[in-house]
Amino acid sequence: MAQVPRLHGSFLAGEVGELAGVSGNTIGQWARRGLIRSSQSDGEPRRYSVEDIAEATVVAALLGRGVRHLDIHRASERLARRYGRWPLSDARLGTIVEDGGRPRIVLLEREGVYELVARGWQLMAAPPPVEDVRVRLRHTPD
């Protein structure tokens, strides 16, 4: 039987939002829509782990770059098979923009850069410049 990862901390949506750079209401919406999870409690009020916060910061970064919600859902679903419960923060992700189009999610692996397409991850022969996505917690001045 697979071991369940240990969760760290217990935070309310407002605290998660403060660290991810969005509102607590936005965090709640993301959890209800499946962009992130509330690992500590699905009941009201939802409670989030540090791992959930990391995932929320990646979602915030991707949305801030103009990536579509649908593409974030697809990436999360496809990556979960390999990376587990927090795939967006565990995988090495980036974004690309070609010909002034909408930013797209890419997966950076040892073998190369994979673009998320409707059928899954496709290795890019000649990827454009990639902007890394990293977990970044927001700091508020004292």
Secondary structure, 3 states (H helix, E strand, C coil): CCCCCCCCCCECHHHHHHHHCCCHHHHHHHHHHCCCCCCCECCCCCEECHHHHHHHHHHHHHHHCCCCHHHHHHHHHHHHHHHCCCHHHHCCEEEECCCCCCCEEEEEECCEEEEEECCEEEECCCCCCCEEECCCCCCCCC
